[in-house]
Amino acid sequence: MAYAVVRVRGHSKVNHDIEDTMLMMKLNRVNHCVILPENDTVKGMLQKTKDYVTFGEVSEQTLARMVKFRGRLVGDKAIDDEVVKERTEYSSILALSRAVCANEYTYAKMKDVKPLFRLTPPRKGYEGVKRSFQNGGALGYRGAKINDLIQRMM
């Protein structure tokens, strides 16, 4: 399982340690999304930044769609099945997304790929950027509902 992490809040009044953690995750701007593997280190980073990001388990279809429409190589070139076939051992974007979701491969390991996705603000906006998802806001853990948010942001 892999986590999709989207930065929701900006830089203003953010603790320096939390800002450093978000920079380590490559989340340096609002509406940027990264795909991170499930391990103890990542879980600790997500716990530390839960008041500024939203995250959940990404599905294979959502990840494949995000790679196809929002994935970029260095030089701002789009990613398609031919690029995936050249730079990885996988034959298509869907096969790559299956491997990433199963923690067999990391998206950022692909040669010359930008490790983040620049998404647009969600249609109909965030639910609220100061409350957790469980309390009707947009922050913190949202489970499989992260896929709905990403669909609204593409």
N, CA, C and O of each residue as an XYZ file, in Angstrom:
616
protein
N       0.836     -1.159      0.000
C       0.000      0.000      0.000
C       0.893      1.238      0.000
O       1.941      1.268      0.645
N       0.460      2.243     -0.727
C       1.198      3.504     -0.804
C       0.268      4.634     -0.395
O      -0.948      4.564     -0.578
N       0.865      5.670      0.161
C       0.101      6.834      0.583
C       0.226      7.947     -0.445
O       1.310      8.198     -0.971
N      -0.884      8.608     -0.727
C      -0.865      9.852     -1.483
C      -0.968     10.971     -0.455
O      -1.874     10.971      0.379
N      -0.047     11.918     -0.512
C       0.006     13.016      0.455
C      -0.127     14.319     -0.317
O       0.628     14.570     -1.256
N      -1.095     15.155      0.080
C      -1.349     16.436     -0.578
C      -1.170     17.540      0.452
O      -1.741     17.489      1.541
N      -0.371     18.538      0.095
C      -0.206     19.683      0.997
C      -1.407     20.601      0.850
O      -1.772     20.981     -0.263
N      -2.020     20.957      1.968
C      -3.236     21.755      1.975
C      -2.965     23.186      2.430
O      -3.540     24.129      1.885
N      -2.096     23.355      3.422
C      -1.845     24.676      3.986
C      -0.487     25.208      3.541
O       0.409     24.442      3.187
N      -0.351     26.525      3.564
C       0.850     27.191      3.080
C       1.960     27.296      4.099
O       2.007     26.535      5.065
N       2.870     28.262      3.875
C       4.092     28.402      4.669
C       3.925     29.279      5.902
O       4.762     29.217      6.803
N       2.908     30.068      5.973
C       2.787     31.057      7.032
C       2.618     30.416      8.411
O       1.750     29.566      8.611
N       3.456     30.832      9.351
C       3.402     30.403     10.749
C       3.550     28.902     10.934
O       2.914     28.320     11.811
N       4.387     28.269     10.112
C       4.641     26.835     10.241
C       5.919     26.642     11.050
O       6.925     27.306     10.802
N       5.872     25.736     12.012
C       7.037     25.407     12.819
C       8.174     24.954     11.903
O       7.941     24.266     10.909
N       9.394     25.341     12.239
C      10.547     25.037     11.385
C      10.754     23.528     11.213
O      11.096     23.078     10.119
N      10.553     22.742     12.273
C      10.718     21.283     12.179
C       9.696     20.672     11.227
O      10.017     19.777     10.446
N       8.475     21.161     11.302
C       7.419     20.637     10.421
C       7.698     21.030      8.982
O       7.495     20.230      8.070
N       8.161     22.251      8.770
C       8.503     22.701      7.407
C       9.633     21.851      6.832
O       9.592     21.485      5.657
N      10.640     21.533      7.644
C      11.730     20.667      7.189
C      11.223     19.277      6.813
O      11.662     18.698      5.819
N      10.305     18.748      7.606
C       9.742     17.433      7.315
C       8.980     17.458      5.992
O       9.083     16.521      5.201
N       8.221     18.516      5.749
C       7.485     18.618      4.480
C       8.443     18.783      3.306
O       8.167     18.281      2.217
N       9.560     19.472      3.504
C      10.554     19.587      2.434
C      11.216     18.244      2.152
O      11.533     17.941      1.002
N      11.430     17.428      3.199
C      11.970     16.084      2.984
C      11.005     15.212      2.185
O      11.426     14.323      1.445
N       9.723     15.473      2.341
C       8.718     14.733      1.579
C       8.482     15.364      0.203
O       7.644     14.881     -0.558
N       9.212     16.437     -0.124
C       9.100     17.176     -1.392
C       7.790     17.944     -1.516
O       7.351     18.235     -2.628
N       7.164     18.274     -0.396
C       5.925     19.045     -0.414
C       6.250     20.498     -0.100
O       6.112     20.934      1.043
N       6.686     21.258     -1.119
C       7.102     22.621     -0.863
C       6.055     23.657     -1.270
O       6.267     24.849     -1.046
N       4.939     23.244     -1.857
C       3.887     24.180     -2.236
C       2.517     23.560     -1.983
O       2.370     22.341     -1.892
N       1.530     24.427     -1.873
C       0.158     23.972     -1.693
C      -0.297     23.256     -2.965
O       0.084     23.648     -4.068
N      -1.105     22.213     -2.815
C      -1.675     21.398     -3.885
C      -0.649     20.517     -4.587
O      -0.938     19.981     -5.656
N       0.530     20.356     -4.021
C       1.470     19.377     -4.528
C       1.161     18.038     -3.881
O       0.766     17.976     -2.717
N       1.340     16.977     -4.638
C       1.032     15.631     -4.156
C       2.251     14.743     -4.379
O       2.904     14.830     -5.419
N       2.558     13.889     -3.405
C       3.619     12.901     -3.539
C       3.059     11.533     -3.177
O       2.078     11.419     -2.444
N       3.701     10.507     -3.704
C       3.342      9.124     -3.401
C       4.470      8.552     -2.550
O       5.623      8.512     -2.981
N       4.137      8.116     -1.352
C       5.134      7.602     -0.414
C       4.797      6.166     -0.037
O       3.621      5.824      0.087
N       5.813      5.315      0.150
C       5.553      3.928      0.548
C       5.129      3.865      2.010
O       5.363      4.793      2.784
N       4.506      2.758      2.365
C       4.085      2.579      3.753
C       5.226      1.958      4.541
O       5.574      0.798      4.324
N       5.805      2.722      5.449
C       6.798      2.216      6.393
C       6.775      3.102      7.635
O       6.081      4.118      7.666
N       7.525      2.719      8.642
C       7.477      3.433      9.918
C       7.982      4.866      9.809
O       7.448      5.761     10.464
N       8.994      5.092      8.997
C       9.534      6.438      8.825
C       8.488      7.365      8.220
O       8.284      8.480      8.698
N       7.835      6.901      7.176
C       6.818      7.719      6.510
C       5.641      7.962      7.451
O       5.094      9.065      7.484
N       5.247      6.950      8.211
C       4.142      7.132      9.157
C       4.474      8.199     10.202
O       3.607      8.983     10.587
N       5.725      8.229     10.661
C       6.144      9.258     11.605
C       6.115     10.642     10.979
O       5.713     11.609     11.626
N       6.536     10.744      9.730
C       6.509     12.028      9.034
C       5.073     12.512      8.831
O       4.784     13.700      8.973
N       4.182     11.584      8.499
C       2.785     11.950      8.307
C       2.147     12.391      9.626
O       1.346     13.325      9.652
N       2.502     11.719     10.711
C       1.970     12.110     12.017
C       2.441     13.510     12.395
O       1.690     14.282     12.991
N       3.672     13.833     12.053
C       4.223     15.143     12.391
C       3.574     16.257     11.575
O       3.403     17.367     12.079
N       3.209     15.980     10.321
C       2.696     17.012      9.421
C       1.183     16.952      9.238
O       0.653     17.603      8.338
N       0.487     16.198     10.056
C      -0.945     15.965      9.855
C      -1.786     17.236      9.912
O      -2.904     17.247      9.398
N      -1.284     18.296     10.518
C      -2.040     19.540     10.597
C      -1.850     20.436      9.377
O      -2.417     21.527      9.325
N      -1.064     19.997      8.394
C      -0.807     20.799      7.202
C      -1.048     20.033      5.905
O      -1.088     20.635      4.832
N      -1.210     18.713      5.990
C      -1.401     17.879      4.806
C      -2.617     16.981      5.004
O      -3.127     16.841      6.116
N      -3.069     16.382      3.921
C      -4.062     15.329      3.981
C      -3.486     14.122      3.264
O      -2.748     14.277      2.292
N      -3.811     12.923      3.726
C      -3.213     11.725      3.153
C      -4.151     10.539      3.300
O      -5.078     10.541      4.109
N      -3.875      9.521      2.484
C      -4.648      8.291      2.524
C      -4.073      7.284      1.551
O      -3.086      7.559      0.869
N      -4.696      6.109      1.488
C      -4.225      5.047      0.613
C      -4.715      5.305     -0.811
O      -5.919      5.395     -1.051
N      -3.796      5.422     -1.736
C      -4.141      5.700     -3.122
C      -4.461      4.390     -3.838
O      -3.834      3.362     -3.581
N      -5.445      4.436     -4.738
C      -5.797      3.245     -5.511
C      -4.958      3.182     -6.784
O      -4.374      4.178     -7.211
N      -4.911      1.994     -7.380
C      -4.114      1.808     -8.601
C      -4.641      2.669     -9.739
O      -3.857      3.270    -10.473
N      -5.966      2.738     -9.895
C      -6.553      3.506    -10.997
C      -6.278      5.002    -10.837
O      -5.961      5.684    -11.812
N      -6.398      5.507     -9.620
C      -6.135      6.924     -9.387
C      -4.669      7.259     -9.636
O      -4.350      8.286    -10.234
N      -3.782      6.384     -9.173
C      -2.352      6.617     -9.386
C      -2.006      6.567    -10.871
O      -1.238      7.397    -11.358
N      -2.569      5.599    -11.592
C      -2.300      5.503    -13.028
C      -2.798      6.752    -13.760
O      -2.126      7.264    -14.655
N      -3.973      7.232    -13.374
C      -4.522      8.429    -14.010
C      -3.671      9.657    -13.675
O      -3.453     10.519    -14.527
N      -3.193      9.730    -12.430
C      -2.366     10.854    -12.021
C      -1.029     10.843    -12.762
O      -0.550     11.897    -13.181
N      -0.419      9.663    -12.929
C       0.849      9.570    -13.661
C       0.643      9.970    -15.114
O       1.468     10.677    -15.693
N      -0.456      9.516    -15.699
C      -0.705      9.794    -17.113
C      -0.970     11.274    -17.382
O      -0.448     11.835    -18.345
N      -1.784     11.909    -16.529
C      -2.186     13.288    -16.801
C      -1.334     14.337    -16.098
O      -1.218     15.456    -16.598
N      -0.734     14.012    -14.957
C       0.008     15.006    -14.198
C       1.474     14.656    -13.977
O       2.232     15.496    -13.495
N       1.894     13.439    -14.316
C       3.289     13.047    -14.149
C       4.177     13.731    -15.179
O       3.806     13.851    -16.347
N       5.336     14.175    -14.747
C       6.248     14.885    -15.648
C       7.665     14.377    -15.463
O       8.069     13.973    -14.373
N       8.411     14.409    -16.567
C       9.839     14.139    -16.546
C      10.580     15.459    -16.458
O       9.978     16.522    -16.608
N      11.874     15.403    -16.218
C      12.693     16.606    -16.230
C      12.607     17.196    -17.633
O      12.751     16.475    -18.620
N      12.376     18.484    -17.724
C      12.151     19.124    -19.013
C      10.676     19.281    -19.302
O      10.300     19.692    -20.400
N       9.833     18.960    -18.336
C       8.380     19.088    -18.419
C       7.771     18.272    -19.553
O       6.844     18.718    -20.229
N       8.304     17.079    -19.749
C       7.755     16.167    -20.753
C       6.786     15.209    -20.085
O       7.003     14.785    -18.950
N       5.728     14.874    -20.783
C       4.697     13.991    -20.228
C       5.194     12.546    -20.157
O       6.125     12.159    -20.863
N       4.561     11.767    -19.298
C       4.892     10.349    -19.137
C       3.821      9.528    -19.833
O       2.627      9.737    -19.619
N       4.255      8.589    -20.670
C       3.325      7.659    -21.304
C       3.881      6.244    -21.185
O       4.914      6.028    -20.553
N       3.187      5.278    -21.798
C       3.592      3.874    -21.673
C       4.991      3.624    -22.231
O       5.726      2.796    -21.692
N       5.371      4.320    -23.294
C       6.693      4.132    -23.888
C       7.798      4.591    -22.939
O       8.833      3.936    -22.817
N       7.575      5.701    -22.279
C       8.564      6.212    -21.324
C       8.709      5.244    -20.155
O       9.823      4.980    -19.702
N       7.594      4.716    -19.665
C       7.641      3.762    -18.558
C       8.370      2.497    -18.984
O       9.142      1.932    -18.209
N       8.132      2.053    -20.208
C       8.783      0.840    -20.711
C      10.291      1.038    -20.849
O      11.061      0.118    -20.573
N      10.722      2.231    -21.273
C      12.151      2.516    -21.430
C      12.889      2.617    -20.100
O      14.010      2.124    -19.968
N      12.256      3.263    -19.105
C      12.950      3.629    -17.882
C      12.738      2.682    -16.710
O      13.420      2.797    -15.692
N      11.796      1.741    -16.840
C      11.549      0.777    -15.770
C      11.398     -0.614    -16.383
O      11.443     -0.774    -17.602
N      11.219     -1.606    -15.531
C      10.984     -2.965    -16.026
C       9.504     -3.235    -16.247
O       9.133     -4.365    -16.564
N       8.651     -2.231    -16.088
C       7.211     -2.400    -16.244
C       6.788     -1.992    -17.648
O       7.409     -1.129    -18.268
N       5.715     -2.625    -18.147
C       5.328     -2.442    -19.542
C       4.346     -1.301    -19.759
O       4.192     -0.834    -20.888
N       3.680     -0.841    -18.710
C       2.693      0.220    -18.886
C       2.560      1.029    -17.603
O       3.118      0.677    -16.563
N       1.814      2.109    -17.701
C       1.570      2.951    -16.538
C       0.755      2.188    -15.499
O       0.997      2.323    -14.299
N      -0.205      1.391    -15.951
C      -1.032      0.628    -15.010
C      -0.200     -0.413    -14.258
O      -0.395     -0.608    -13.058
N       0.720     -1.078    -14.949
C       1.600     -2.047    -14.278
C       2.507     -1.345    -13.272
O       2.758     -1.870    -12.186
N       2.997     -0.164    -13.629
C       3.818      0.616    -12.703
C       3.012      1.013    -11.474
O       3.511      0.915    -10.353
N       1.781      1.457    -11.667
C       0.960      1.877    -10.537
C       0.611      0.691     -9.634
O       0.516      0.855     -8.418
N       0.420     -0.492    -10.207
C       0.179     -1.684     -9.384
C       1.390     -1.981     -8.501
O       1.242     -2.302     -7.322
N       2.588     -1.872     -9.078
C       3.812     -2.140     -8.322
C       4.027     -1.093     -7.226
O       4.457     -1.431     -6.123
N       3.734      0.161     -7.521
C       3.897      1.213     -6.514
C       2.900      1.016     -5.378
O       3.261      1.181     -4.213
N       1.666      0.669     -5.689
C       0.653      0.450     -4.647
C       0.958     -0.780     -3.807
O       0.542     -0.850     -2.651
N       1.674     -1.750     -4.361
C       2.044     -2.949     -3.620
C       3.393     -2.812     -2.913
O       3.901     -3.793     -2.372
N       3.984     -1.611     -2.909
C       5.291     -1.327     -2.291
C       6.423     -2.149     -2.901
O       7.405     -2.443     -2.220
N       6.301     -2.522     -4.171
C       7.381     -3.233     -4.864
C       8.313     -2.261     -5.576
O       9.445     -2.620     -5.902
N       7.861     -1.052     -5.819
C       8.626     -0.055     -6.559
C       8.237      1.310     -6.019
O       7.120      1.496     -5.538
N       9.153      2.261     -6.098
C       8.881      3.623     -5.669
C       8.824      4.515     -6.900
O       9.701      4.451     -7.762
N       7.793      5.344     -6.981
C       7.606      6.200     -8.144
C       8.807      7.117     -8.366
O       9.187      7.362     -9.511
N       9.402      7.619     -7.309
C      10.514      8.557     -7.429
C      11.793      7.892     -7.930
O      12.730      8.595     -8.308
N      11.864      6.548     -7.945
C      13.053      5.853     -8.441
C      13.155      5.868     -9.962
O      14.232      5.634    -10.510
N      12.058      6.137    -10.645
C      12.074      6.160    -12.099
C      13.033      7.248    -12.570
O      13.026      8.354    -12.030
N      13.849      6.948    -13.561
C      14.896      7.853    -14.015
C      14.306      9.135    -14.602
O      13.377      9.093    -15.410
N      14.859     10.271    -14.183
C      14.506     11.604    -14.676
C      13.047     11.987    -14.444
O      12.512     12.809    -15.187
N      12.394     11.422    -13.447
C      11.008     11.772    -13.167
C      10.966     12.825    -12.066
O      11.777     12.790    -11.141
N      10.034     13.751    -12.160
C       9.808     14.687    -11.075
C       9.018     13.946    -10.004
O       7.983     13.353    -10.309
N       9.481     13.966     -8.756
C       8.889     13.098     -7.734
C       7.560     13.580     -7.186
O       7.033     12.972     -6.255
N       6.999     14.648     -7.728
C       5.731     15.155     -7.223
C       4.776     15.433     -8.367
O       5.168     15.494     -9.533
N       3.516     15.600     -8.005
C       2.472     15.932     -8.971
C       1.936     17.310     -8.611
O       1.556     17.554     -7.466
N       1.905     18.207     -9.585
C       1.356     19.537     -9.360
C      -0.125     19.483     -9.721
O      -0.477     19.408    -10.898
N      -0.974     19.521     -8.731
C      -2.407     19.424     -8.942
C      -3.054     20.799     -8.863
O      -2.473     21.741     -8.324
N      -4.261     20.904     -9.406
C      -5.024     22.144     -9.318
C      -5.811     22.141     -8.012
O      -5.989     21.083     -7.408
N      -6.284     23.294     -7.568
C      -7.149     23.292     -6.387
C      -8.398     22.452     -6.661
O      -8.863     22.403     -7.799
N      -8.941     21.801     -5.652
C     -10.077     20.904     -5.889
C     -11.335     21.656     -6.305
O     -11.600     22.760     -5.829
N     -12.103     21.044     -7.197
C     -13.389     21.615     -7.572
C     -14.276     21.665     -6.330
O     -14.318     20.712     -5.552
N     -14.972     22.757     -6.151
C     -15.816     23.032     -4.983
C     -15.001     23.206     -3.708
O     -15.573     23.238     -2.619
N     -13.685     23.319     -3.814
C     -12.824     23.689     -2.711
C     -12.577     22.605     -1.676
O     -13.156     21.520     -1.720
N     -11.696     22.941     -0.745
C     -11.450     22.074      0.400
C     -12.610     22.214      1.377
O     -13.355     23.193      1.341
N     -12.749     21.229      2.242
C     -13.835     21.251      3.219
C     -13.578     22.276      4.322
O     -14.516     22.728      4.979
N     -12.340     22.636      4.525
C     -11.941     23.571      5.574
C     -10.498     23.273      5.916
O     -10.170     22.124      6.212
N      -9.627     24.263      5.887
C      -8.199     24.000      6.021
C      -7.701     24.149      7.452
O      -6.491     24.166      7.677
N      -8.604     24.258      8.425
C      -8.183     24.376      9.813
C      -8.695     23.239     10.687
O      -8.395     23.198     11.880
N      -9.464     22.316     10.114
C     -10.017     21.209     10.890
C      -9.604     19.883     10.270
O      -9.300     19.800      9.080
N      -9.599     18.860     11.097
C      -9.249     17.535     10.600
C     -10.394     16.966      9.765
O     -11.526     17.445      9.836
N     -10.090     15.960      8.990
C     -11.088     15.342      8.133
C     -12.207     14.709      8.962
O     -13.367     14.736      8.552
N     -11.876     14.149     10.106
C     -12.877     13.530     10.960
C     -13.841     14.564     11.550
O     -14.966     14.223     11.917
N     -13.411     15.811     11.641
C     -14.249     16.883     12.179
C     -14.848     17.756     11.078
O     -15.281     18.876     11.349
N     -14.879     17.266      9.857
C     -15.490     18.003      8.758
C     -14.550     18.893      7.983
O     -15.001     19.679      7.150
N     -13.255     18.799      8.230
C     -12.289     19.625      7.528
C     -11.570     18.851      6.435
O     -12.099     17.876      5.901
N     -10.360     19.293      6.104
C      -9.608     18.672      5.015
C      -8.277     18.094      5.461
O      -7.587     17.484      4.644
N      -7.887     18.255      6.704
C      -6.545     17.878      7.142
C      -6.493     16.465      7.693
O      -7.502     15.913      8.133
N      -5.288     15.886      7.661
C      -5.054     14.597      8.301
C      -5.436     13.401      7.455
O      -5.559     13.491      6.233
N      -5.621     12.275      8.133
C      -5.878     10.993      7.473
C      -7.309     10.926      6.962
O      -8.252     11.218      7.697
N      -7.469     10.539      5.693
C      -8.796     10.386      5.139
C      -9.010      9.028      4.473
O     -10.053      8.803      3.859
N      -8.043      8.124      4.584
C      -8.233      6.764      4.078
C      -8.389      6.717      2.570
O      -7.677      7.410      1.843
N      -9.324      5.894      2.097
C      -9.539      5.723      0.663
C     -10.225      6.923      0.026
O     -10.286      7.014     -1.200
N     -10.739      7.840      0.828
C     -11.405      9.019      0.273
C     -10.412     10.011     -0.313
O     -10.819     11.012     -0.903
N      -9.119      9.752     -0.160
C      -8.113     10.587     -0.809
C      -8.257     10.501     -2.327
O      -7.943     11.453     -3.042
N      -8.735      9.354     -2.814
C      -8.928      9.176     -4.255
C      -9.976     10.138     -4.794
O      -9.823     10.658     -5.899
N     -11.047     10.386     -4.026
C     -12.074     11.351     -4.456
C     -11.497     12.762     -4.531
O     -11.788     13.512     -5.463
N     -10.676     13.116     -3.539
C     -10.051     14.442     -3.546
C      -9.116     14.596     -4.746
O      -9.126     15.632     -5.410
N      -8.322     13.585     -5.023
C      -7.383     13.668     -6.153
C      -8.141     13.766     -7.474
O      -7.723     14.491     -8.377
N      -9.247     13.045     -7.591
C     -10.061     13.141     -8.816
C     -10.584     14.568     -9.008
O     -10.642     15.061    -10.135
N     -10.963     15.228     -7.912
C     -11.440     16.609     -8.013
C     -10.309     17.565     -8.337
O     -10.561     18.669     -8.822
N      -9.065     17.170     -8.079
C      -7.924     18.051     -8.300
C      -7.266     17.864     -9.663
O      -6.362     18.624    -10.010
N      -7.691     16.883    -10.437
C      -7.075     16.668    -11.754
C      -7.891     17.302    -12.853
O      -7.520     17.219    -14.024
